[in-house]
Amino acid sequence: MCKSCFKDSVERRVRRTISHWSMFSPADHIAVAVSGGKDSLTLLMILKKLSKRFASTKITAVTVDEGIAGYREEAVELASDYCKKLGVDHQIVSFEELYGNGLDNFLMGKQNRLTACSYCGVFRRKAINVAARKVGATKIATGHNLDDVVQTYLLNLFQGDVERFARFSPVLRDPRGGFLPRVKPLCEVPEKEVALYGYAEGLTFQSASCPYMSEALRNELRTVLNRLELAHPGVLFSAYRAMTRLRGLAEPNVPRSELRACCSCGEPTTLDFCEACKMVGFTIDETSRPATINL
């Protein structure tokens, strides 16, 4: 396809995905998680284009500064620049603001720690939820592409997390009302096509790689899946379709958990303290705790 037809093809798939999964309504205020990478910037551009057809739809970009030296500075600057060019409101939150430390400082000297991605994933999810509510959003849109979704399904499977496997979906809605709905409009677009779309639009992406990426099991799984897709084109789509069907069969058998407010920060959790608060030093049986996190 030529450049114009290729871009139209990607945008049609995104529109079809949004429609199929009923991701948005015309009056939604969408918080787009924008990291400065190819996926999030491409998603922001596509959603901005689509929103022009719906006058009552509002888009706000939300960026999380994890505090990773030599990596996040470039991304935050790129996100800010593109938000200005597109005329999109931009909200930046940081780990230091929410948890008292950036990720580098948090990990420094920590003995017997988990992988950096284990902490960062929990902290980021909470930060995005906090920022989205702060701007008054009704939905959170993330830039997870087809490769990301299949990797996550398999990670949950390999780690024996049946509940997460059953609940993971292109649309995550909390019937209890504790978390804002999260949607993945790029979930049926392969990573290489997301990148190609961005280049076709003349986007400049973050050039630096996260210094902690080598610690993640996802990185090894990505390599394996890329080799499989190269040898057997279409295997990612087949895996995606099978997993969404299996998830639909499994979800009704997963018991619904009850939410309560975290005793420290007030965020919804199934325990006394949310996972993020436990990671920064709170535990259920501690008698002396750090000052309450300022959300």
N, C-alpha and C positions, 0 to 999 in steps of 0.2 A: 504494500500500500504506500501511497505518497504520504507526506507529512500530514496534510490536512485530513485525509481519510483515516489515518491511524489515530489522530487525536479524537476524531468523531467516534471511532470505534470504542476507545477507552471510555469516553464520556457516556456513550450509550450503555455500556456495561455497568457503569456506576449508577446511572439512572435506573436501570433494570434491577440492580441489587437493592437499591433504596426502596423501590416499589414492591419487590417480592417480599422483603422482610418488614415492610411498613415502618421504616426507620424514623421518618420525620412526618410532622404535620406542618401545614403552611404557617402556623403561628409560633413555631418553635424558636427559642433562642438557643443557638448551637454553640457550645464551647468546643473549639477545635484544638486538640492538643498538638502544638507546633513545636518541634524540637529544633528545627533548622536543617534536618536531614531531607533526603529526597522524597520519602513517603509523606511526611507531614506537610511539606511545602506544596507537593503535587495535590494532596487532598484539599488543602486550603484554597488553591487556585480553582479546582474543579467545583467545590462547593460554592465559592464566590460567584462563579459563572452561573450555576444552577439557581442560586438564590435570587438572581435578577428577575426571574419569572414569578417570584412570590414576594410581594411588597411587604408583607407582615413578618417575614422571616428575618431574624437578626443573627449575625455571626460575630463571635468574639474569639480571638486567638488566645490560648493559654500556654505559656512556656514555663517549664520548670528548670531552674538553675541548680543543678546537683552539687556544684562546688568541686568540679574536676578540673584541675589546673591544666592549661594548654589544650583543652578540648571544648569545654562548654562556652568559653568566651566568644569564639568564632560563631557558634551556633546561635547564641542569643542575639548577636549583632545581625546575623542573616535574617532571623525571624522578625526582628524589629524593622529592618529595612523593607522586607516584603509586605509586612502589615501596613506600613505607610504607603507603599506603592498601590496596594489593593484597596486602601481606605477601610481597613479592618481595625477595630479596637483591639488593643493588646494588653494582656495582664501577665506580669511576670511574678512568679513566686520562687523562693529559694529554700533549700534544705536548711541553710543557716537560720533563716527567718523562722521556719516552722519547728526545727528540731535542735537548734542551738549550734550545729556544726555542718559544714559542707561534707561531702562524702570522703574526700581525701583526709580531712582532719578526723572524721569519725573512725576511719579504718586504721589510722596511724597508731601503731603500738598495740592494737587489739590482738590479744592472744587467742588461739584456737577459734578464729572467726569463720563464719560462713563465707561463701564466695561474695565478691562485691555486688554481683547482680542480684543475689538473694536479698540484700539490704535495700539496694537501689530500687528494685521492683516494688517492694512494699511501700517505701517512702514516696516513690513517684505516684503510685495509684492514689494514695491518700492526699498528696499535694494537689493533684489534678482535681480531685473531688472537692477539696476545700476551695480552690481557686474558682471552679465552675459555679459553685453555690454563691461565692462572693460576688460574682458578676451577674447573678440572677439567671443563669442558664437553666434550661429545661432538659437538655440532652448533652452528652459528651461524645464527640466524634474523634476516633483515633485512626492513625494511618496504617493500621495493620494490613498487609497485603496477603495474597494467597499463600506465599511461602511461609510467612509468619504464622498464619492460622494453622496450617498443617503441622508446623514445628511445635506449636503449643499443644495441639491435640496429642501428638506423639510424646511430648515431654510429660504430660499428665499421665499418659498410659504407662510410660517407662518408670515413672516415679510412684506408680501404684495409687495415684490420687483419683479414685473412681468418682468422687463427688464433683471435683473440678472438671473431669472429663465430661460428665453428664450435663454440667451447667454451662460449659463454655460454648458460646454461640456467636454468630455475627451480630446478634442483638442481645444484650444482657439487661433484662428488666428485673427490678427488685419488687416483687408484689407487696413486700412489707413497707416499702416507701423510704427505706433508710439511705439508699444510694441512688444517685441520678442514673437514668438509663444510659448505657454505653453502646455505641454502634460502630461498625467497621465497614464503611462504604467501599473500601478498596479490596475487600476480602476475596473477590473473584478475579483480581487482576494480578498476574505474576509480577514478582519483584523487578525483573528485567524490563517489563513493559512500563511499570511505574517510572523507572529511571529514564527510559527512552522518551516517555511523554514529557517529563520534566525538561530534558534536553531539547526536545522539539519546541517547548515553550520558552526556551532561553533562560531557564532557571539556573542559578548558581547554588550548588549544594555545599554542605560542610565537607571539608577536605580531610580533616583530622579524624582518626579512628579512636574509639574509646580505649584508654590504656588498660582497662580491666576486662576487655572482651575475651581474652584468651582463657579466663577462669570459667567461663560459662559452658555448660553442657550443650546449650543451644547452638553455640558456634560449631561444635563437632557435628551435631545433627544437621546443621545447614550444609556443611560440606558433603555429607553422605547423601542428602536429598538432591543436591545439585548434580552429583554424579549420576544418580538414578534417573533424574529428569533428562540429562544429556543422553544417556544410553537408551531410555525408554520414554520418549516424549509423550506427555499427557498424564504421567503417573501422579503428579501433584493434584490435578483436577479430579482424577479417579479417587484418590485418597480423601480429598476434601468432601466429595459427594457421599462416600461411604461413611465418613465420620459424622457428618451432619445427620445422616439417617440413623446411625447407631445412637447418637446423642438423643435424638427424639424418642427412641425406644427406651433409653435408660432413664431419662429425666423424671418421668412419673414415679419411678421407684426410689428416688432419692428423698429421704425425709426432709421436710422444711425446718430450718433452724430458726430460733427466735433471736431477735436483735435487742440489744440494750445499749445505753450510752456508755462510752468508755469513761471509767472513773477519773481519768486524767484530762482528756481533751474533749470529751463529749461526742466524738465521732461514733457512728454505729459499729457495733461489734457483737460477736456471739459470746464473748467472754467478758470478764470484768475490765480487762484492759485490751485495747486494740493491738494488733501485731506490731505496728510502728512504735507505739509507746513502750511495748515490751522490749523491742530491739534497742531503744535508746536508753534503757536502764530501769524501766518499771517492771516489776513482777507482782503477781497477786499477793504473795506473802511478805513483801518487803515492808518493814515498819518505817524506814526513812527513805524518802524518795526525792529526786531532784525537783526543782520548781516546776509547776505545771506548764506544759508547752503552750505558748501563746499562739492560738489560731485566730 
